[in-house]
């Protein structure tokens, strides 16, 4: 609720900034209840009016909740533009995406290891079967088509890193 009201949580702890807690009441240094405190209390009451809310949730849940109630979050657009929050979230069944630079680095490492192990990544179907067998020997399960798909990406990754 503090973030929705535009208050930085780290600044609410007693002795660390603008707000103080005395007798369980949050107030500013002058002992007054300012507009931000009133907004936080109002948001808390509204939130608690629905017991179905989870005890913990990702920020997007709170942002969506605030939007559904017509509560504007003054800093949210700027944070999205700065890249702090993504508009969409990956589906639960999809893995988190790997940054393209990281993916190219990992594919380059795989190419080096393939070369050292005398596995020809330019023949992805054959090599995928060999890698799958090696993985099974380690007790690891990886789909052959998954391996093949990654091996097919190696030439482009190497091309982008060639000196």
C-alpha positions as CSV (number, residue, x, y, z in Angstrom):
1,X,0.0,0.0,0.0
2,X,2.9,2.3,0.7
3,X,4.2,2.0,-2.9
4,X,0.7,2.6,-4.3
5,X,0.5,5.7,-2.2
6,X,4.0,6.8,-3.5
7,X,5.8,6.3,-0.2
8,X,9.1,4.5,-0.1
9,X,8.9,1.7,2.4
10,X,12.5,2.1,3.6
11,X,11.6,5.6,4.8
12,X,8.8,4.6,7.1
13,X,10.8,2.9,9.8
14,X,11.1,4.9,12.9
15,X,14.3,7.0,13.0
16,X,15.0,6.6,9.3
17,X,13.1,9.4,7.7
18,X,9.8,11.2,7.3
19,X,7.5,8.9,9.3
20,X,7.6,7.8,12.9
21,X,5.6,5.2,14.8
22,X,4.3,6.0,18.3
23,X,1.6,4.0,20.0
24,X,1.0,2.1,16.8
25,X,0.1,5.3,14.9
26,X,2.1,6.3,11.9
27,X,2.6,10.1,11.6
28,X,5.1,12.6,10.2
29,X,7.8,14.3,12.3
30,X,5.4,17.1,13.3
31,X,3.0,14.5,14.8
32,X,0.4,15.3,12.1
33,X,-1.3,12.7,9.9
34,X,-0.6,13.9,6.4
35,X,-2.4,13.1,3.2
36,X,-0.1,10.1,2.4
37,X,-0.8,8.5,5.7
38,X,-4.5,9.0,5.2
39,X,-4.2,7.4,1.7
40,X,-2.3,4.4,3.0
41,X,-4.9,3.9,5.7
42,X,-7.7,4.2,3.2
43,X,-6.0,1.7,0.8
44,X,-5.5,-0.7,3.7
45,X,-9.2,-0.6,4.6
46,X,-10.2,-1.2,1.0
47,X,-7.7,-4.1,0.7
48,X,-8.8,-5.8,3.9
49,X,-12.5,-5.5,2.8
50,X,-11.8,-8.5,0.5
51,X,-10.5,-11.5,2.5
52,X,-9.8,-13.4,-0.8
53,X,-6.6,-11.4,-1.5
54,X,-3.5,-13.5,-1.1
55,X,-1.1,-12.8,1.9
56,X,1.7,-12.2,-0.6
57,X,1.6,-11.4,-4.3
58,X,3.8,-10.0,-7.0
59,X,3.7,-6.2,-7.6
60,X,1.5,-6.7,-10.7
61,X,-1.3,-8.1,-8.6
62,X,-1.4,-4.9,-6.5
63,X,-1.1,-2.7,-9.6
64,X,-4.0,-4.5,-11.3
65,X,-6.0,-4.3,-8.1
66,X,-5.4,-0.6,-7.8
67,X,-6.4,-0.1,-11.5
68,X,-9.6,-2.1,-11.0
69,X,-10.5,0.3,-8.1
70,X,-9.7,3.4,-10.2
71,X,-6.7,4.2,-8.0
72,X,-4.0,5.9,-9.9
73,X,-0.3,5.2,-9.2
74,X,1.5,8.4,-10.0
75,X,5.0,6.8,-10.5
76,X,4.0,3.6,-12.3
77,X,4.1,4.9,-15.9
78,X,7.6,6.4,-15.4
79,X,8.7,3.1,-13.9
80,X,7.4,1.1,-16.8
81,X,9.1,3.4,-19.3
82,X,12.3,3.0,-17.4
83,X,12.0,-0.8,-17.8
84,X,11.4,-1.6,-14.1
85,X,8.1,-3.4,-14.9
86,X,7.1,-5.4,-17.9
87,X,3.6,-5.0,-19.3
88,X,3.0,-8.7,-19.8
89,X,4.1,-11.5,-17.7
90,X,5.3,-14.9,-19.0
91,X,2.8,-17.7,-18.8
92,X,3.4,-20.1,-15.9
93,X,4.2,-22.9,-18.3
94,X,6.8,-20.9,-20.2
95,X,10.3,-20.5,-18.7
96,X,11.7,-17.1,-18.0
97,X,13.2,-15.7,-21.2
98,X,17.0,-15.5,-21.5
99,X,18.4,-12.2,-22.5
100,X,19.7,-12.5,-26.2
101,X,23.3,-11.6,-25.2
102,X,23.3,-14.3,-22.5
103,X,21.7,-16.8,-24.9
104,X,24.5,-16.1,-27.5
105,X,27.1,-16.5,-24.8
106,X,25.7,-19.9,-23.7
107,X,25.4,-21.1,-27.2
108,X,29.0,-20.2,-27.9
109,X,30.0,-22.1,-24.8
110,X,28.0,-25.1,-26.0
111,X,29.8,-24.9,-29.4
112,X,33.2,-24.8,-27.7
113,X,32.3,-27.9,-25.6
114,X,30.9,-29.7,-28.6
115,X,34.1,-29.1,-30.5
116,X,36.2,-30.3,-27.6
117,X,34.0,-33.4,-27.2
118,X,34.1,-34.0,-31.0
119,X,30.3,-33.5,-31.4
120,X,29.3,-31.8,-34.7
121,X,26.8,-29.1,-33.8
122,X,26.3,-28.5,-37.6
123,X,24.5,-31.8,-37.7
124,X,21.9,-31.0,-35.1
125,X,19.6,-34.0,-35.4
126,X,22.5,-36.5,-35.0
127,X,24.3,-34.6,-32.3
128,X,21.1,-34.0,-30.4
129,X,20.6,-37.8,-30.1
130,X,24.2,-38.2,-28.8
131,X,23.8,-35.4,-26.3
132,X,20.5,-36.8,-25.1
133,X,22.2,-40.2,-24.5
134,X,25.0,-38.5,-22.6
135,X,22.5,-36.6,-20.5
136,X,20.6,-39.8,-19.7
137,X,23.9,-41.3,-18.6
138,X,24.2,-38.5,-16.1
139,X,20.6,-39.0,-14.9
140,X,19.3,-35.9,-16.7
141,X,16.3,-35.8,-18.9
142,X,16.4,-33.4,-21.9
143,X,14.2,-33.8,-25.0
144,X,16.0,-34.5,-28.2
145,X,14.0,-31.9,-30.2
146,X,14.8,-29.3,-27.5
147,X,18.5,-30.1,-27.8
148,X,18.3,-30.0,-31.6
149,X,16.5,-26.6,-31.6
150,X,19.3,-25.1,-29.5
151,X,22.0,-26.6,-31.6
152,X,20.5,-25.0,-34.7
153,X,20.9,-21.6,-33.1
154,X,24.7,-22.0,-32.6
155,X,25.9,-20.8,-36.1
156,X,24.1,-17.5,-35.7
157,X,25.4,-17.1,-32.2
158,X,29.0,-17.7,-33.3
159,X,28.6,-15.4,-36.3
160,X,27.7,-12.5,-34.0
161,X,30.7,-13.2,-31.8
162,X,33.4,-13.8,-34.4
163,X,36.4,-11.4,-34.3
